[in-house]
Amino acid sequence: MDWTNDLLYQRPELFTSKKQKLYKNSALSDVIVQFGDYRLYGHKAVLANGGSVWFEKALLGNFSEAKQDILDLGEEDDPDAVCAMIKDLYGDNYFEQVPVDRAEHFDNYLAVYTIGDKYDSATLRQQALNKLLRSIESELSCRDIPVPVIHFIQKILGPSAMVFGDKKIQTGVFQLVLEYVYELWTDKTFAALLIKGEMLDKEYGGRFRIATLGKMS
């Protein structure tokens, strides 16, 4: 059969649209996705082929989840971030779910990145990371850098930073720190935390010193 003549092959956006219509839809549902107090109608074929390695292995591999009618994701994750991931699996990509990049969404972007990290969805991680980095850069270019932005950078790069499987978020944030080194050095909050050894962990603190010595010399 020549698939190139198939309408869904020629216009894949039609297939994406059909997937989106199945989100939370009981039609053809063969699994319930449960997390916290939420229960959503799911479709194994869609969930397993949406870009998450975890869902693919859980639903198509030799795991107990593949034979269950309920896929229990537990209660510890941010439910909004889980919903964002599931929508992304159904073709409603995260970039379009949150069209405007805003600083007040820092924690939301981070939660979605963390979910993408946990369930191994590279596309979801990248979309959340792009939004996060653009928002941080927008704030760093302000005349007065908001204190919450400094504390957020500390959360990613500091001694008590979160642990990530995919380190791209730390690489990206640190690159912004280097790009805006002069602005950050003149920021009282950043400078005070850096001097006390609380702004950057040992690795990034060392790299920061090497990079800034090169730039200042």
ChimeraX attribute file (.defattr): number of C-alpha atoms within 10 A of each C-alpha:
attribute: neighborCount
match mode: 1-to-1
recipient: residues
	/A:1	5
	/A:2	5
	/A:3	9
	/A:4	9
	/A:5	9
	/A:6	11
	/A:7	11
	/A:8	13
	/A:9	12
	/A:10	11
	/A:11	10
	/A:12	11
	/A:13	12
	/A:14	13
	/A:15	14
	/A:16	15
	/A:17	13
	/A:18	12
	/A:19	19
	/A:20	19
	/A:21	14
	/A:22	17
	/A:23	22
	/A:24	18
	/A:25	13
	/A:26	14
	/A:27	12
	/A:28	11
	/A:29	17
	/A:30	15
	/A:31	21
	/A:32	20
	/A:33	20
	/A:34	17
	/A:35	19
	/A:36	13
	/A:37	8
	/A:38	11
	/A:39	14
	/A:40	19
	/A:41	18
	/A:42	26
	/A:43	22
	/A:44	22
	/A:45	13
	/A:46	19
	/A:47	23
	/A:48	19
	/A:49	15
	/A:50	21
	/A:51	22
	/A:52	24
	/A:53	16
	/A:54	18
	/A:55	23
	/A:56	20
	/A:57	14
	/A:58	19
	/A:59	21
	/A:60	16
	/A:61	14
	/A:62	10
	/A:63	11
	/A:64	10
	/A:65	17
	/A:66	18
	/A:67	14
	/A:68	13
	/A:69	14
	/A:70	17
	/A:71	22
	/A:72	14
	/A:73	12
	/A:74	10
	/A:75	12
	/A:76	8
	/A:77	16
	/A:78	16
	/A:79	17
	/A:80	12
	/A:81	19
	/A:82	19
	/A:83	15
	/A:84	22
	/A:85	26
	/A:86	23
	/A:87	20
	/A:88	24
	/A:89	26
	/A:90	25
	/A:91	21
	/A:92	19
	/A:93	18
	/A:94	23
	/A:95	16
	/A:96	10
	/A:97	11
	/A:98	14
	/A:99	9
	/A:100	11
	/A:101	18
	/A:102	16
	/A:103	21
	/A:104	11
	/A:105	15
	/A:106	19
	/A:107	12
	/A:108	16
	/A:109	26
	/A:110	20
	/A:111	21
	/A:112	26
	/A:113	28
	/A:114	26
	/A:115	21
	/A:116	27
	/A:117	20
	/A:118	17
	/A:119	19
	/A:120	20
	/A:121	22
	/A:122	15
	/A:123	18
	/A:124	26
	/A:125	26
	/A:126	18
	/A:127	18
	/A:128	23
	/A:129	21
	/A:130	16
	/A:131	22
	/A:132	25
	/A:133	20
	/A:134	15
	/A:135	20
	/A:136	22
	/A:137	17
	/A:138	14
	/A:139	17
	/A:140	21
	/A:141	11
	/A:142	10
	/A:143	9
	/A:144	12
	/A:145	20
	/A:146	14
	/A:147	12
	/A:148	13
	/A:149	19
	/A:150	19
	/A:151	16
	/A:152	17
	/A:153	20
	/A:154	21
	/A:155	16
	/A:156	22
	/A:157	25
	/A:158	22
	/A:159	17
	/A:160	13
	/A:161	16
	/A:162	12
	/A:163	11
	/A:164	14
	/A:165	10
	/A:166	16
	/A:167	10
	/A:168	13
	/A:169	23
	/A:170	20
	/A:171	14
	/A:172	14
	/A:173	20
	/A:174	19
	/A:175	14
	/A:176	17
	/A:177	19
	/A:178	16
	/A:179	13
	/A:180	14
	/A:181	18
	/A:182	13
	/A:183	17
	/A:184	18
	/A:185	15
	/A:186	12
	/A:187	17
	/A:188	12
	/A:189	17
	/A:190	22
	/A:191	15
	/A:192	13
	/A:193	16
	/A:194	17
	/A:195	10
	/A:196	9
	/A:197	14
	/A:198	18
	/A:199	26
	/A:200	26
	/A:201	18
	/A:202	14
	/A:203	11
	/A:204	17
	/A:205	18
	/A:206	11
	/A:207	15
	/A:208	18
	/A:209	11
	/A:210	11
	/A:211	13
	/A:212	14
	/A:213	10
	/A:214	9
	/A:215	11
	/A:216	8
	/A:217	5
